[in-house]
């Protein structure tokens, strides 16, 4: 559906039959049955992105 031009949130709503998923659990929550929500997903990504600044001697 994305390749056909659908926005991800709209495609999620069609595929999963739920409304307002962009403001709720997001795609990550839908795909993991809310084991990982969007906040957890981005928190880990930000922490990992900070590694080069925290370990400057390695980069």
Buried (B, 14 or more C-beta within 10 A) or exposed (E): EEEEEBEEBBBBBEEEEEEEBBEEBBBBBBEEEEEBBBEBBEEEEEEEEEEEEEEEEEE
